[in-house]
Amino acid sequence: MACVNADGTITSTAKELLQLVKEPYSAEEIAEKLKRPLFKVRVSLRELNEAGFIKKTDDEKYIISEAGKAKI
């Protein structure tokens, strides 16, 4: 599931995820809160992390980055 379009804009799914991770959450917590399958959430997290829109913390949680905040 693509989260970042070729032109750099983000999908509504990505926006929803970015808004959620203003607080740090694990992939499992995110999947539960968004009511989405864990494998889809992990794909989205990987893509958003590679784009620099989220950061992975030392305790394996995800939080929005400054670049991610600028997208929403």
C-alpha positions as CSV (number, residue, x, y, z in Angstrom):
1,M,0.0,0.0,0.0
2,A,1.7,3.2,-1.2
3,C,1.8,6.0,1.3
4,V,3.9,8.5,-0.6
5,N,3.0,9.4,-4.2
6,A,5.6,10.0,-6.9
7,D,5.1,13.8,-6.6
8,G,5.9,13.6,-2.8
9,T,2.3,14.1,-1.6
10,I,0.9,11.6,0.9
11,T,-2.2,9.4,0.8
12,S,-5.1,9.7,3.2
13,T,-3.9,6.5,4.8
14,A,-0.5,8.0,5.4
15,K,-2.0,11.2,6.8
16,E,-4.1,9.2,9.2
17,L,-1.1,7.3,10.4
18,L,1.1,10.4,10.8
19,Q,-1.6,12.1,12.9
20,L,-1.7,9.0,15.1
21,V,2.0,8.9,15.8
22,K,2.3,12.3,17.4
23,E,2.8,10.0,20.4
24,P,5.1,7.0,20.1
25,Y,3.4,3.7,19.3
26,S,4.6,0.2,18.3
27,A,3.5,-1.2,15.0
28,E,1.1,-3.5,16.9
29,E,-0.5,-0.6,18.7
30,I,-0.9,1.4,15.5
31,A,-2.5,-1.6,13.7
32,E,-4.9,-2.0,16.6
33,K,-5.8,1.7,16.8
34,L,-6.3,2.1,13.0
35,K,-8.0,-1.3,12.8
36,R,-5.8,-2.4,10.0
37,P,-3.8,-5.6,9.4
38,L,-0.4,-5.5,11.0
39,F,1.4,-6.4,7.7
40,K,-0.1,-3.4,6.0
41,V,0.8,-1.1,8.8
42,R,4.4,-2.4,8.8
43,V,4.6,-1.7,5.0
44,S,3.3,1.8,5.6
45,L,5.7,2.4,8.5
46,R,8.7,1.3,6.4
47,E,7.7,3.6,3.6
48,L,7.1,6.6,5.8
49,N,10.4,5.9,7.7
50,E,12.4,5.7,4.4
51,A,10.8,9.0,3.3
52,G,11.8,10.6,6.6
53,F,8.3,11.3,7.8
54,I,8.5,9.2,10.9
55,K,11.3,8.0,13.2
56,K,11.8,4.7,14.9
57,T,12.7,5.0,18.6
58,D,15.2,2.8,20.5
59,D,12.3,1.0,22.0
60,E,10.8,0.0,18.6
61,K,8.1,2.6,18.6
62,Y,7.3,5.1,15.8
63,I,6.9,8.9,16.1
64,I,6.3,11.6,13.6
65,S,9.3,13.6,12.4
66,E,9.5,17.3,11.6
67,A,9.2,16.4,7.9
68,G,6.1,14.4,8.7
69,K,4.6,17.2,10.7
70,A,5.1,19.5,7.6
71,K,3.1,17.0,5.5
72,I,0.0,17.1,7.7
